[in-house]
């Protein structure tokens, strides 16, 4: 199984400059390749491949010599990521790739190989950047795992884990370097421990749970359980908004504005940590209590752009929660069942199937005109999500076909009509 392990790194001043240079250049290459791919297709109907884009790097370096200072594997990885984005889009698993910008916090790049970790002095070597201080905590780098699974080397009595020496074992995979808005740097190392994925746990109607996204609450389960955002997180979010306002009031370029921005970035970090912690706890709880989990496939990014619920939804960090839930399900052999992105789940009566077409977002509770069942809007939706998911599984197989959405364009359209 593949897992990512994240560690904080402390680059010195020169290394920070080099890292920033990498962040910017990787974005540059990515955007350039995106432009080439779009133009070649729209003008000449030519499908540009990864090899084409990598070949183009040579001439790109001639025009922009500063690109030569960068790890070329990281540049190639930017092309690979772009093409993966296209592949995902055409398979219906993501949005159409767009330009990356500084403003969207795109500060990261990947190092596919040739990194080293000094286990004695806690430093990590990145090609073209050098040795950076790293904080290594337990988990994958535990002594037993390294002794049993990996090859190390001794240099001046120091123990070094060299990715190159371990290449053939296919355990140490891609490393990602990133920076948060608060100015913290991390590396995340993808490890394939080759432990086979657990055999799927069988599930039945009684051990399956449906989850609905909450607006007022974080999530609502088909069992009727409501999971609220913790108070401390709400408090921190409130403070975050206050600090955001404070920044916008300060004069541009002023010292006070700089101070306010730093305060804001720190608060962002705090909120991110608290939210992470909360999401880990909730996902562990849900995974341990059920054998299968049913979700509605929401287009969160589309919702954020289009709807006034934007703030509420980005605050709860739903898509990140789903990501945590999904990989934890994989770890424990649990099943995730997704249903299509369409809005019938809240409008159907889960008892008799009556469809209440005039149900507005404001209506929190309603009585079914047909069978007179009284519904809590969200619990009813969660039950429907569960029923639809189980029903799809029993009938057609894939949810898309069950919804009558046979091709990508239809699916795409359905997503944009979520509300
Ligand atoms: Zn009914």
Boltz pocket constraint, residues with backbone or C-beta under 6 A from the ligand:
constraints:
  - pocket:
      binder: B
      contacts: [[A, 349], [A, 350], [A, 351], [A, 352], [A, 353], [A, 354], [A, 368], [A, 369], [A, 370], [A, 371], [A, 372], [A, 373]]
      max_distance: 6.0
